[in-house]
Structure formats: C-alpha cells, structure tokens
Amino acid sequence: MSFVTVDTLYELPLAEFARMRFEAEGIPVLMNSMGQAQLFGAATLRGIRVEVPEEYAQKALAILNEVRKDLNGTNDT
C-alpha cells in the first residue's frame, strides 16, 4: 500500500478531527509529527503531514475540506 501526502496541517484540533473522520470512514491515515505537535505545537514544527493510501487521496481531501468548514462554523448542513 503506497501512502501519499494529501496535506500538511498546522492546527492540532483540525488534525485530531480529521484523523477521527478518516477512521470513521475506514480510511487508513498516518499523521506524521502528531505526537511532537501535541507536545510543542504544530506551528513550531513543520506541520503535521497527513498521509493516506493513494486510492483514498481524493476522498481524504474532501473530508479535510468538510472538517475545516465544520471547525470554522461555515458548514451549511
């Protein structure tokens, strides 16, 4: 299974919610530097790289957009 980077996140809450959504949707996900970001803050690092199997990349990007809208209070659903 080949993983690709779909985004780099600099906000820990966004990364946490995205990880939960991916897991709920059955999408394998690697959140590189997540542990370090929890200790030191994502902005102080080079961000949290979100990696998913290549076949899930488009769905993962759509989920990230939904999560961003939810966190910003702009989701109309």
All heavy atoms as a GROMACS GRO file, in nm:
protein
  599
    1MET      N    1   0.086  -0.118   0.000
    1MET     CA    2   0.000   0.000   0.000
    1MET      C    3   0.090   0.123   0.000
    1MET      O    4   0.173   0.142   0.087
    1MET     CB    5  -0.090  -0.003   0.124
    1MET     CG    6  -0.194   0.103   0.126
    1MET     SD    7  -0.310   0.100   0.267
    1MET     CE    8  -0.347  -0.071   0.293
    2SER      N    9   0.071   0.208  -0.099
    2SER     CA   10   0.153   0.328  -0.114
    2SER      C   11   0.080   0.450  -0.057
    2SER      O   12  -0.031   0.483  -0.102
    2SER     CB   13   0.183   0.350  -0.262
    2SER     OG   14   0.255   0.466  -0.280
    3PHE      N   15   0.140   0.515   0.041
    3PHE     CA   16   0.080   0.633   0.103
    3PHE      C   17   0.129   0.759   0.032
    3PHE      O   18   0.245   0.767  -0.010
    3PHE     CB   19   0.115   0.641   0.251
    3PHE     CG   20   0.032   0.551   0.338
    3PHE    CD1   21   0.051   0.413   0.338
    3PHE    CD2   22  -0.065   0.604   0.420
    3PHE    CE1   23  -0.026   0.331   0.418
    3PHE    CE2   24  -0.143   0.522   0.501
    3PHE     CZ   25  -0.123   0.386   0.498
    4VAL      N   26   0.039   0.858   0.020
    4VAL     CA   27   0.075   0.988  -0.037
    4VAL      C   28   0.035   1.097   0.061
    4VAL      O   29  -0.058   1.081   0.140
    4VAL     CB   30   0.004   1.012  -0.172
    4VAL    CG1   31   0.052   0.914  -0.277
    4VAL    CG2   32  -0.146   1.008  -0.159
    5THR      N   33   0.107   1.208   0.058
    5THR     CA   34   0.074   1.322   0.143
    5THR      C   35  -0.037   1.402   0.077
    5THR      O   36  -0.023   1.443  -0.039
    5THR     CB   37   0.197   1.411   0.165
    5THR    OG1   38   0.300   1.332   0.226
    5THR    CG2   39   0.164   1.530   0.254
    6VAL      N   40  -0.148   1.420   0.149
    6VAL     CA   41  -0.260   1.496   0.093
    6VAL      C   42  -0.265   1.639   0.145
    6VAL      O   43  -0.328   1.725   0.085
    6VAL     CB   44  -0.396   1.426   0.115
    6VAL    CG1   45  -0.404   1.298   0.034
    6VAL    CG2   46  -0.423   1.400   0.261
    7ASP      N   47  -0.200   1.664   0.259
    7ASP     CA   48  -0.199   1.799   0.315
    7ASP      C   49  -0.100   1.804   0.429
    7ASP      O   50  -0.058   1.701   0.482
    7ASP     CB   51  -0.338   1.838   0.368
    7ASP     CG   52  -0.363   1.988   0.367
    7ASP    OD1   53  -0.266   2.065   0.360
    7ASP    OD2   54  -0.480   2.027   0.373
    8THR      N   55  -0.064   1.925   0.467
    8THR     CA   56   0.016   1.948   0.587
    8THR      C   57  -0.064   2.045   0.672
    8THR      O   58  -0.104   2.152   0.626
    8THR     CB   59   0.153   2.009   0.552
    8THR    OG1   60   0.223   1.917   0.467
    8THR    CG2   61   0.236   2.033   0.678
    9LEU      N   62  -0.093   2.004   0.795
    9LEU     CA   63  -0.179   2.082   0.884
    9LEU      C   64  -0.095   2.149   0.992
    9LEU      O   65   0.001   2.092   1.041
    9LEU     CB   66  -0.285   1.993   0.947
    9LEU     CG   67  -0.368   1.909   0.849
    9LEU    CD1   68  -0.464   1.819   0.926
    9LEU    CD2   69  -0.444   1.999   0.753
   10TYR      N   70  -0.136   2.270   1.028
   10TYR     CA   71  -0.064   2.346   1.130
   10TYR      C   72  -0.150   2.374   1.252
   10TYR      O   73  -0.109   2.449   1.339
   10TYR     CB   74  -0.011   2.478   1.070
   10TYR     CG   75   0.090   2.452   0.962
   10TYR    CD1   76   0.052   2.442   0.829
   10TYR    CD2   77   0.224   2.431   0.994
   10TYR    CE1   78   0.145   2.415   0.731
   10TYR    CE2   79   0.317   2.403   0.895
   10TYR     CZ   80   0.277   2.395   0.764
   10TYR     OH   81   0.369   2.368   0.667
   11GLU      N   82  -0.268   2.312   1.256
   11GLU     CA   83  -0.360   2.330   1.368
   11GLU      C   84  -0.392   2.193   1.426
   11GLU      O   85  -0.448   2.107   1.357
   11GLU     CB   86  -0.487   2.400   1.322
   11GLU     CG   87  -0.460   2.536   1.260
   11GLU     CD   88  -0.576   2.584   1.175
   11GLU    OE1   89  -0.679   2.514   1.168
   11GLU    OE2   90  -0.562   2.691   1.116
   12LEU      N   91  -0.358   2.173   1.551
   12LEU     CA   92  -0.378   2.044   1.616
   12LEU      C   93  -0.525   2.002   1.620
   12LEU      O   94  -0.556   1.886   1.590
   12LEU     CB   95  -0.316   2.044   1.756
   12LEU     CG   96  -0.305   1.910   1.825
   12LEU    CD1   97  -0.231   1.809   1.739
   12LEU    CD2   98  -0.237   1.926   1.959
   13PRO      N   99  -0.620   2.090   1.653
   13PRO     CA  100  -0.761   2.046   1.653
   13PRO      C  101  -0.807   1.996   1.516
   13PRO      O  102  -0.878   1.895   1.506
   13PRO     CB  103  -0.840   2.171   1.694
   13PRO     CG  104  -0.741   2.254   1.770
   13PRO     CD  105  -0.609   2.227   1.704
   14LEU      N  106  -0.765   2.063   1.411
   14LEU     CA  107  -0.800   2.019   1.276
   14LEU      C  108  -0.744   1.880   1.249
   14LEU      O  109  -0.814   1.793   1.196
   14LEU     CB  110  -0.747   2.120   1.173
   14LEU     CG  111  -0.765   2.084   1.026
   14LEU    CD1  112  -0.911   2.065   0.991
   14LEU    CD2  113  -0.701   2.191   0.939
   15ALA      N  114  -0.621   1.858   1.287
   15ALA     CA  115  -0.558   1.727   1.267
   15ALA      C  116  -0.631   1.618   1.345
   15ALA      O  117  -0.656   1.509   1.293
   15ALA     CB  118  -0.411   1.732   1.307
   16GLU      N  119  -0.668   1.648   1.469
   16GLU     CA  120  -0.738   1.550   1.552
   16GLU      C  121  -0.875   1.514   1.493
   16GLU      O  122  -0.911   1.397   1.483
   16GLU     CB  123  -0.757   1.603   1.695
   16GLU     CG  124  -0.631   1.609   1.776
   16GLU     CD  125  -0.585   1.474   1.827
   16GLU    OE1  126  -0.653   1.371   1.804
   16GLU    OE2  127  -0.479   1.471   1.890
   17PHE      N  128  -0.952   1.616   1.456
   17PHE     CA  129  -1.084   1.590   1.398
   17PHE      C  130  -1.073   1.517   1.264
   17PHE      O  131  -1.152   1.428   1.235
   17PHE     CB  132  -1.164   1.719   1.382
   17PHE     CG  133  -1.222   1.768   1.511
   17PHE    CD1  134  -1.180   1.889   1.565
   17PHE    CD2  135  -1.319   1.696   1.578
   17PHE    CE1  136  -1.232   1.935   1.685
   17PHE    CE2  137  -1.372   1.741   1.698
   17PHE     CZ  138  -1.328   1.861   1.751
   18ALA      N  139  -0.975   1.556   1.183
   18ALA     CA  140  -0.956   1.488   1.054
   18ALA      C  141  -0.922   1.341   1.076
   18ALA      O  142  -0.978   1.254   1.010
   18ALA     CB  143  -0.846   1.558   0.975
   19ARG      N  144  -0.833   1.313   1.169
   19ARG     CA  145  -0.796   1.173   1.198
   19ARG      C  146  -0.918   1.093   1.239
   19ARG      O  147  -0.940   0.981   1.192
   19ARG     CB  148  -0.690   1.168   1.308
   19ARG     CG  149  -0.644   1.026   1.342
   19ARG     CD  150  -0.555   1.023   1.464
   19ARG     NE  151  -0.615   1.087   1.581
   19ARG     CZ  152  -0.709   1.030   1.658
   19ARG    NH1  153  -0.756   0.910   1.631
   19ARG    NH2  154  -0.756   1.095   1.762
   20MET      N  155  -1.002   1.150   1.324
   20MET     CA  156  -1.124   1.080   1.368
   20MET      C  157  -1.218   1.053   1.252
   20MET      O  158  -1.275   0.945   1.241
   20MET     CB  159  -1.195   1.158   1.478
   20MET     CG  160  -1.120   1.157   1.611
   20MET     SD  161  -1.212   1.232   1.746
   20MET     CE  162  -1.192   1.406   1.709
   21ARG      N  163  -1.234   1.151   1.164
   21ARG     CA  164  -1.321   1.134   1.047
   21ARG      C  165  -1.267   1.027   0.953
   21ARG      O  166  -1.342   0.945   0.900
   21ARG     CB  167  -1.337   1.265   0.972
   21ARG     CG  168  -1.432   1.364   1.033
   21ARG     CD  169  -1.579   1.321   1.019
   21ARG     NE  170  -1.619   1.290   0.882
   21ARG     CZ  171  -1.657   1.379   0.791
   21ARG    NH1  172  -1.662   1.507   0.822
   21ARG    NH2  173  -1.690   1.340   0.670
   22PHE      N  174  -1.134   1.029   0.930
   22PHE     CA  175  -1.076   0.926   0.844
   22PHE      C  176  -1.100   0.788   0.902
   22PHE      O  177  -1.138   0.696   0.829
   22PHE     CB  178  -0.925   0.948   0.826
   22PHE     CG  179  -0.888   1.070   0.748
   22PHE    CD1  180  -0.774   1.142   0.779
   22PHE    CD2  181  -0.965   1.114   0.642
   22PHE    CE1  182  -0.737   1.254   0.707
   22PHE    CE2  183  -0.930   1.226   0.569
   22PHE     CZ  184  -0.816   1.296   0.601
   23GLU      N  185  -1.078   0.773   1.030
   23GLU     CA  186  -1.100   0.644   1.094
   23GLU      C  187  -1.246   0.601   1.084
   23GLU      O  188  -1.276   0.486   1.057
   23GLU     CB  189  -1.054   0.648   1.240
   23GLU     CG  190  -0.903   0.656   1.252
   23GLU     CD  191  -0.855   0.671   1.395
   23GLU    OE1  192  -0.937   0.684   1.487
   23GLU    OE2  193  -0.732   0.671   1.415
   24ALA      N  194  -1.338   0.694   1.103
   24ALA     CA  195  -1.482   0.663   1.093
   24ALA      C  196  -1.519   0.621   0.952
   24ALA      O  197  -1.610   0.539   0.933
   24ALA     CB  198  -1.564   0.785   1.136
   25GLU      N  199  -1.451   0.675   0.852
   25GLU     CA  200  -1.478   0.642   0.712
   25GLU      C  201  -1.399   0.520   0.665
   25GLU      O  202  -1.410   0.479   0.550
   25GLU     CB  203  -1.443   0.761   0.622
   25GLU     CG  204  -1.527   0.884   0.646
   25GLU     CD  205  -1.664   0.876   0.584
   25GLU    OE1  206  -1.683   0.799   0.487
   25GLU    OE2  207  -1.754   0.947   0.633
   26GLY      N  208  -1.316   0.464   0.753
   26GLY     CA  209  -1.237   0.347   0.717
   26GLY      C  210  -1.116   0.378   0.630
   26GLY      O  211  -1.067   0.292   0.558
   27ILE      N  212  -1.068   0.501   0.638
   27ILE     CA  213  -0.951   0.542   0.558
   27ILE      C  214  -0.826   0.531   0.646
   27ILE      O  215  -0.816   0.599   0.748
   27ILE     CB  216  -0.967   0.687   0.508
   27ILE    CG1  217  -1.089   0.699   0.418
   27ILE    CG2  218  -0.839   0.732   0.435
   27ILE    CD1  219  -1.120   0.840   0.374
   28PRO      N  220  -0.732   0.446   0.607
   28PRO     CA  221  -0.606   0.439   0.682
   28PRO      C  222  -0.535   0.574   0.672
   28PRO      O  223  -0.531   0.635   0.564
   28PRO     CB  224  -0.525   0.331   0.609
   28PRO     CG  225  -0.625   0.255   0.528
   28PRO     CD  226  -0.735   0.352   0.495
   29VAL      N  227  -0.481   0.621   0.783
   29VAL     CA  228  -0.415   0.752   0.781
   29VAL      C  229  -0.292   0.750   0.870
   29VAL      O  230  -0.289   0.686   0.975
   29VAL     CB  231  -0.512   0.864   0.826
   29VAL    CG1  232  -0.560   0.843   0.968
   29VAL    CG2  233  -0.451   1.002   0.809
   30LEU      N  234  -0.189   0.818   0.822
   30LEU     CA  235  -0.069   0.843   0.902
   30LEU      C  236  -0.062   0.993   0.926
   30LEU      O  237  -0.072   1.072   0.832
   30LEU     CB  238   0.057   0.798   0.826
   30LEU     CG  239   0.067   0.651   0.790
   30LEU    CD1  240   0.190   0.628   0.702
   30LEU    CD2  241   0.074   0.566   0.915
   31MET      N  242  -0.047   1.030   1.051
   31MET     CA  243  -0.033   1.172   1.086
   31MET      C  244   0.109   1.189   1.138
   31MET      O  245   0.136   1.173   1.257
   31MET     CB  246  -0.134   1.212   1.194
   31MET     CG  247  -0.277   1.205   1.150
   31MET     SD  248  -0.316   1.349   1.054
   31MET     CE  249  -0.493   1.345   1.056
   32ASN      N  250   0.201   1.220   1.046
   32ASN     CA  251   0.342   1.233   1.083
   32ASN      C  252   0.364   1.358   1.166
   32ASN      O  253   0.314   1.464   1.134
   32ASN     CB  254   0.428   1.235   0.957
   32ASN     CG  255   0.430   1.099   0.891
   32ASN    OD1  256   0.458   1.000   0.956
   32ASN    ND2  257   0.396   1.095   0.765
   33SER      N  258   0.437   1.343   1.273
   33SER     CA  259   0.471   1.450   1.369
   33SER      C  260   0.356   1.486   1.462
   33SER      O  261   0.363   1.588   1.531
   33SER     CB  262   0.520   1.577   1.296
   33SER     OG  263   0.630   1.548   1.216
   34MET      N  264   0.250   1.406   1.467
   34MET     CA  265   0.136   1.437   1.553
   34MET      C  266   0.176   1.441   1.700
   34MET      O  267   0.139   1.533   1.772
   34MET     CB  268   0.024   1.334   1.532
   34MET     CG  269  -0.098   1.361   1.614
   34MET     SD  270  -0.196   1.493   1.544
   34MET     CE  271  -0.351   1.412   1.533
   35GLY      N  272   0.254   1.344   1.745
   35GLY     CA  273   0.297   1.341   1.885
   35GLY      C  274   0.381   1.462   1.922
   35GLY      O  275   0.362   1.523   2.027
   36GLN      N  276   0.472   1.499   1.834
   36GLN     CA  277   0.555   1.616   1.860
   36GLN      C  278   0.471   1.743   1.859
   36GLN      O  279   0.494   1.834   1.937
   36GLN     CB  280   0.666   1.626   1.756
   36GLN     CG  281   0.766   1.514   1.767
   36GLN     CD  282   0.861   1.511   1.649
   36GLN    OE1  283   0.830   1.561   1.542
   36GLN    NE2  284   0.976   1.450   1.671
   37ALA      N  285   0.372   1.749   1.770
   37ALA     CA  286   0.285   1.866   1.763
   37ALA      C  287   0.204   1.881   1.891
   37ALA      O  288   0.179   1.992   1.938
   37ALA     CB  289   0.192   1.856   1.643
   38GLN      N  290   0.163   1.767   1.951
   38GLN     CA  291   0.088   1.772   2.077
   38GLN      C  292   0.176   1.829   2.188
   38GLN      O  293   0.127   1.898   2.276
   38GLN     CB  294   0.036   1.633   2.113
   38GLN     CG  295  -0.075   1.587   2.020
   38GLN     CD  296  -0.112   1.442   2.042
   38GLN    OE1  297  -0.029   1.360   2.079
   38GLN    NE2  298  -0.237   1.411   2.015
   39LEU      N  299   0.303   1.799   2.184
   39LEU     CA  300   0.393   1.849   2.288
   39LEU      C  301   0.438   1.993   2.266
   39LEU      O  302   0.442   2.073   2.359
   39LEU     CB  303   0.518   1.759   2.296
   39LEU     CG  304   0.499   1.620   2.353
   39LEU    CD1  305   0.628   1.541   2.339
   39LEU    CD2  306   0.456   1.626   2.498
   40PHE      N  307   0.471   2.025   2.142
   40PHE     CA  308   0.535   2.153   2.115
   40PHE      C  309   0.452   2.250   2.032
   40PHE      O  310   0.489   2.364   2.014
   40PHE     CB  311   0.669   2.130   2.042
   40PHE     CG  312   0.762   2.040   2.117
   40PHE    CD1  313   0.792   1.914   2.069
   40PHE    CD2  314   0.817   2.080   2.237
   40PHE    CE1  315   0.877   1.830   2.139
   40PHE    CE2  316   0.903   1.997   2.307
   40PHE     CZ  317   0.933   1.871   2.258
   41GLY      N  318   0.340   2.203   1.980
   41GLY     CA  319   0.256   2.286   1.893
   41GLY      C  320   0.292   2.264   1.747
   41GLY      O  321   0.409   2.263   1.710
   42ALA      N  322   0.189   2.245   1.666
   42ALA     CA  323   0.210   2.214   1.524
   42ALA      C  324   0.279   2.329   1.451
   42ALA      O  325   0.358   2.306   1.360
   42ALA     CB  326   0.077   2.181   1.457
   43ALA      N  327   0.250   2.451   1.490
   43ALA     CA  328   0.307   2.565   1.419
   43ALA      C  329   0.457   2.577   1.441
   43ALA      O  330   0.528   2.632   1.357
   43ALA     CB  331   0.237   2.693   1.463
   44THR      N  332   0.507   2.526   1.555
   44THR     CA  333   0.650   2.535   1.582
   44THR      C  334   0.728   2.432   1.502
   44THR      O  335   0.848   2.445   1.486
   44THR     CB  336   0.681   2.516   1.732
   44THR    OG1  337   0.639   2.387   1.773
   44THR    CG2  338   0.613   2.623   1.814
   45LEU      N  339   0.659   2.329   1.454
   45LEU     CA  340   0.724   2.227   1.373
   45LEU      C  341   0.701   2.260   1.226
   45LEU      O  342   0.662   2.370   1.192
   45LEU     CB  343   0.666   2.090   1.408
   45LEU     CG  344   0.680   2.049   1.555
   45LEU    CD1  345   0.603   1.921   1.581
   45LEU    CD2  346   0.826   2.029   1.590
   46ARG      N  347   0.721   2.165   1.144
   46ARG     CA  348   0.693   2.184   1.002
   46ARG      C  349   0.553   2.133   0.969
   46ARG      O  350   0.525   2.096   0.856
   46ARG     CB  351   0.797   2.111   0.919
   46ARG     CG  352   0.932   2.175   0.933
   46ARG     CD  353   1.032   2.115   0.838
   46ARG     NE  354   1.157   2.186   0.850
   46ARG     CZ  355   1.273   2.127   0.861
   46ARG    NH1  356   1.281   1.996   0.860
   46ARG    NH2  357   1.382   2.199   0.871
   47GLY      N  358   0.467   2.132   1.066
   47GLY     CA  359   0.330   2.088   1.046
   47GLY      C  360   0.314   1.938   1.063
   47GLY      O  361   0.409   1.866   1.090
   48ILE      N  362   0.191   1.894   1.049
   48ILE     CA  363   0.155   1.753   1.060
   48ILE      C  364   0.121   1.705   0.919
   48ILE      O  365   0.024   1.750   0.859
   48ILE     CB  366   0.034   1.734   1.153
   48ILE    CG1  367   0.067   1.788   1.292
   48ILE    CG2  368  -0.008   1.588   1.158
   48ILE    CD1  369  -0.054   1.807   1.381
   49ARG      N  370   0.202   1.615   0.866
   49ARG     CA  371   0.177   1.562   0.732
   49ARG      C  372   0.068   1.456   0.739
   49ARG      O  373   0.078   1.360   0.814
   49ARG     CB  374   0.305   1.501   0.673
   49ARG     CG  375   0.398   1.603   0.615
   49ARG     CD  376   0.512   1.542   0.532
   49ARG     NE  377   0.547   1.406   0.562
   49ARG     CZ  378   0.637   1.367   0.654
   49ARG    NH1  379   0.698   1.458   0.728
   49ARG    NH2  380   0.666   1.241   0.671
   50VAL      N  381  -0.034   1.475   0.658
   50VAL     CA  382  -0.146   1.381   0.652
   50VAL      C  383  -0.122   1.291   0.531
   50VAL      O  384  -0.119   1.339   0.417
   50VAL     CB  385  -0.281   1.455   0.637
   50VAL    CG1  386  -0.395   1.355   0.630
   50VAL    CG2  387  -0.300   1.553   0.750
   51GLU      N  388  -0.105   1.162   0.558
   51GLU     CA  389  -0.078   1.067   0.451
   51GLU      C  390  -0.184   0.957   0.451
   51GLU      O  391  -0.219   0.904   0.556
   51GLU     CB  392   0.061   1.005   0.468
   51GLU     CG  393   0.172   1.107   0.459
   51GLU     CD  394   0.310   1.047   0.472
   51GLU    OE1  395   0.322   0.922   0.473
   51GLU    OE2  396   0.407   1.124   0.483
   52VAL      N  397  -0.234   0.927   0.332
   52VAL     CA  398  -0.335   0.822   0.314
   52VAL      C  399  -0.293   0.738   0.194
   52VAL      O  400  -0.215   0.782   0.111
   52VAL     CB  401  -0.476   0.880   0.291
   52VAL    CG1  402  -0.522   0.961   0.411
   52VAL    CG2  403  -0.484   0.961   0.164
   53PRO      N  404  -0.348   0.615   0.183
   53PRO     CA  405  -0.321   0.537   0.063
   53PRO      C  406  -0.368   0.615  -0.060
   53PRO      O  407  -0.468   0.686  -0.057
   53PRO     CB  408  -0.404   0.410   0.083
   53PRO     CG  409  -0.416   0.398   0.231
   53PRO     CD  410  -0.427   0.540   0.280
   54GLU      N  411  -0.294   0.601  -0.168
   54GLU     CA  412  -0.318   0.679  -0.289
   54GLU      C  413  -0.464   0.670  -0.336
   54GLU      O  414  -0.522   0.770  -0.379
   54GLU     CB  415  -0.225   0.632  -0.399
   54GLU     CG  416  -0.217   0.724  -0.516
   54GLU     CD  417  -0.101   0.688  -0.608
   54GLU    OE1  418  -0.027   0.592  -0.580
   54GLU    OE2  419  -0.087   0.759  -0.708
   55GLU      N  420  -0.524   0.554  -0.324
   55GLU     CA  421  -0.662   0.537  -0.372
   55GLU      C  422  -0.765   0.614  -0.289
   55GLU      O  423  -0.878   0.632  -0.331
   55GLU     CB  424  -0.701   0.389  -0.382
   55GLU     CG  425  -0.696   0.314  -0.250
   55GLU     CD  426  -0.564   0.244  -0.224
   55GLU    OE1  427  -0.461   0.282  -0.283
   55GLU    OE2  428  -0.564   0.151  -0.142
   56TYR      N  429  -0.728   0.661  -0.171
   56TYR     CA  430  -0.818   0.737  -0.084
   56TYR      C  431  -0.790   0.888  -0.088
   56TYR      O  432  -0.854   0.964  -0.017
   56TYR     CB  433  -0.805   0.691   0.061
   56TYR     CG  434  -0.855   0.554   0.088
   56TYR    CD1  435  -0.767   0.447   0.104
   56TYR    CD2  436  -0.991   0.528   0.102
   56TYR    CE1  437  -0.811   0.319   0.130
   56TYR    CE2  438  -1.037   0.401   0.129
   56TYR     CZ  439  -0.947   0.297   0.143
   56TYR     OH  440  -0.992   0.170   0.170
   57ALA      N  441  -0.695   0.932  -0.169
   57ALA     CA  442  -0.650   1.071  -0.165
   57ALA      C  443  -0.763   1.171  -0.191
   57ALA      O  444  -0.777   1.269  -0.117
   57ALA     CB  445  -0.536   1.092  -0.263
   58GLN      N  446  -0.842   1.151  -0.294
   58GLN     CA  447  -0.949   1.246  -0.326
   58GLN      C  448  -1.054   1.251  -0.215
   58GLN      O  449  -1.100   1.360  -0.177
   58GLN     CB  450  -1.014   1.210  -0.460
   58GLN     CG  451  -0.923   1.230  -0.578
   58GLN     CD  452  -0.874   1.374  -0.590
   58GLN    OE1  453  -0.950   1.468  -0.573
   58GLN    NE2  454  -0.747   1.390  -0.619
   59LYS      N  455  -1.091   1.135  -0.163
   59LYS     CA  456  -1.190   1.132  -0.054
   59LYS      C  457  -1.133   1.200   0.071
   59LYS      O  458  -1.204   1.273   0.140
   59LYS     CB  459  -1.229   0.988  -0.023
   59LYS     CG  460  -1.341   0.976   0.076
   59LYS     CD  461  -1.391   0.835   0.089
   59LYS     CE  462  -1.509   0.830   0.185
   59LYS     NZ  463  -1.564   0.694   0.195
   60ALA      N  464  -1.005   1.179   0.097
   60ALA     CA  465  -0.941   1.241   0.213
   60ALA      C  466  -0.942   1.393   0.202
   60ALA      O  467  -0.968   1.464   0.299
   60ALA     CB  468  -0.799   1.189   0.230
   61LEU      N  469  -0.914   1.444   0.083
   61LEU     CA  470  -0.916   1.590   0.062
   61LEU      C  471  -1.056   1.646   0.084
   61LEU      O  472  -1.072   1.752   0.145
   61LEU     CB  473  -0.866   1.624  -0.078
   61LEU     CG  474  -0.716   1.611  -0.099
   61LEU    CD1  475  -0.681   1.626  -0.246
   61LEU    CD2  476  -0.641   1.712  -0.014
   62ALA      N  477  -1.157   1.574   0.038
   62ALA     CA  478  -1.295   1.619   0.058
   62ALA      C  479  -1.330   1.621   0.207
   62ALA      O  480  -1.393   1.715   0.256
   62ALA     CB  481  -1.391   1.528  -0.018
   63ILE      N  482  -1.285   1.520   0.279
   63ILE     CA  483  -1.310   1.515   0.424
   63ILE      C  484  -1.238   1.630   0.494
   63ILE      O  485  -1.296   1.695   0.583
   63ILE     CB  486  -1.268   1.378   0.482
   63ILE    CG1  487  -1.367   1.271   0.435
   63ILE    CG2  488  -1.259   1.382   0.634
   63ILE    CD1  489  -1.325   1.129   0.467
   64LEU      N  490  -1.114   1.658   0.456
   64LEU     CA  491  -1.041   1.769   0.517
   64LEU      C  492  -1.115   1.901   0.495
   64LEU      O  493  -1.124   1.983   0.586
   64LEU     CB  494  -0.899   1.779   0.461
   64LEU     CG  495  -0.798   1.681   0.517
   64LEU    CD1  496  -0.670   1.686   0.437
   64LEU    CD2  497  -0.771   1.711   0.664
   65ASN      N  498  -1.169   1.921   0.376
   65ASN     CA  499  -1.246   2.043   0.349
   65ASN      C  500  -1.370   2.051   0.436
   65ASN      O  501  -1.404   2.158   0.489
   65ASN     CB  502  -1.282   2.052   0.201
   65ASN     CG  503  -1.164   2.086   0.115
   65ASN    OD1  504  -1.070   2.152   0.160
   65ASN    ND2  505  -1.165   2.042  -0.009
   66GLU      N  506  -1.440   1.938   0.454
   66GLU     CA  507  -1.558   1.935   0.541
   66GLU      C  508  -1.521   1.968   0.685
   66GLU      O  509  -1.592   2.044   0.752
   66GLU     CB  510  -1.624   1.797   0.536
   66GLU     CG  511  -1.695   1.766   0.408
   66GLU     CD  512  -1.750   1.624   0.406
   66GLU    OE1  513  -1.764   1.563   0.514
   66GLU    OE2  514  -1.777   1.574   0.296
   67VAL      N  515  -1.413   1.908   0.733
   67VAL     CA  516  -1.370   1.931   0.871
   67VAL      C  517  -1.332   2.077   0.892
   67VAL      O  518  -1.368   2.138   0.993
   67VAL     CB  519  -1.254   1.836   0.910
   67VAL    CG1  520  -1.195   1.873   1.045
   67VAL    CG2  521  -1.301   1.692   0.911
   68ARG      N  522  -1.263   2.135   0.795
   68ARG     CA  523  -1.228   2.278   0.804
   68ARG      C  524  -1.355   2.363   0.814
   68ARG      O  525  -1.363   2.455   0.895
   68ARG     CB  526  -1.147   2.321   0.683
   68ARG     CG  527  -1.002   2.283   0.690
   68ARG     CD  528  -0.925   2.344   0.573
   68ARG     NE  529  -0.784   2.318   0.587
   68ARG     CZ  530  -0.718   2.224   0.520
   68ARG    NH1  531  -0.780   2.149   0.433
   68ARG    NH2  532  -0.589   2.207   0.540
   69LYS      N  533  -1.454   2.334   0.731
   69LYS     CA  534  -1.579   2.409   0.734
   69LYS      C  535  -1.649   2.392   0.869
   69LYS      O  536  -1.701   2.488   0.925
   69LYS     CB  537  -1.671   2.364   0.622
   69LYS     CG  538  -1.627   2.410   0.486
   69LYS     CD  539  -1.720   2.358   0.379
   69LYS     CE  540  -1.672   2.395   0.240
   69LYS     NZ  541  -1.761   2.339   0.136
   70ASP      N  542  -1.651   2.269   0.920
   70ASP     CA  543  -1.714   2.243   1.049
   70ASP      C  544  -1.646   2.323   1.161
   70ASP      O  545  -1.713   2.384   1.244
   70ASP     CB  546  -1.709   2.093   1.085
   70ASP     CG  547  -1.805   2.010   1.002
   70ASP    OD1  548  -1.896   2.068   0.937
   70ASP    OD2  549  -1.789   1.887   1.001
   71LEU      N  550  -1.514   2.324   1.161
   71LEU     CA  551  -1.441   2.394   1.266
   71LEU      C  552  -1.455   2.546   1.254
   71LEU      O  553  -1.447   2.616   1.353
   71LEU     CB  554  -1.294   2.353   1.265
   71LEU     CG  555  -1.264   2.214   1.317
   71LEU    CD1  556  -1.117   2.182   1.302
   71LEU    CD2  557  -1.306   2.197   1.461
   72ASN      N  558  -1.474   2.594   1.132
   72ASN     CA  559  -1.490   2.738   1.110
   72ASN      C  560  -1.636   2.781   1.123
   72ASN      O  561  -1.666   2.900   1.113
   72ASN     CB  562  -1.437   2.778   0.972
   72ASN     CG  563  -1.287   2.768   0.965
   72ASN    OD1  564  -1.218   2.788   1.064
   72ASN    ND2  565  -1.235   2.737   0.848
   73GLY      N  566  -1.726   2.685   1.142
   73GLY     CA  567  -1.867   2.719   1.157
   73GLY      C  568  -1.933   2.761   1.027
   73GLY      O  569  -2.033   2.831   1.029
   74THR      N  570  -1.879   2.716   0.914
   74THR     CA  571  -1.934   2.755   0.785
   74THR      C  572  -2.002   2.643   0.711
   74THR      O  573  -2.033   2.656   0.595
   74THR     CB  574  -1.826   2.816   0.695
   74THR    OG1  575  -1.722   2.717   0.676
   74THR    CG2  576  -1.768   2.942   0.753
   75ASN      N  577  -2.025   2.529   0.777
   75ASN     CA  578  -2.090   2.416   0.711
   75ASN      C  579  -2.240   2.438   0.715
   75ASN      O  580  -2.299   2.461   0.819
   75ASN     CB  581  -2.051   2.285   0.780
   75ASN     CG  582  -2.080   2.166   0.692
   75ASN    OD1  583  -2.152   2.174   0.593
   75ASN    ND2  584  -2.022   2.052   0.728
   76ASP      N  585  -2.304   2.430   0.600
   76ASP     CA  586  -2.447   2.456   0.587
   76ASP      C  587  -2.534   2.334   0.614
   76ASP      O  588  -2.654   2.342   0.599
   76ASP     CB  589  -2.479   2.509   0.448
   76ASP     CG  590  -2.415   2.643   0.423
   76ASP    OD1  591  -2.395   2.718   0.520
   76ASP    OD2  592  -2.383   2.673   0.306
   77THR      N  593  -2.478   2.221   0.650
   77THR     CA  594  -2.559   2.101   0.672
   77THR      C  595  -2.620   2.099   0.808
   77THR      O  596  -2.586   2.164   0.899
   77THR     CB  597  -2.472   1.973   0.654
   77THR    OG1  598  -2.362   1.977   0.743
   77THR    CG2  599  -2.431   1.961   0.509
   0.00000   0.00000   0.00000
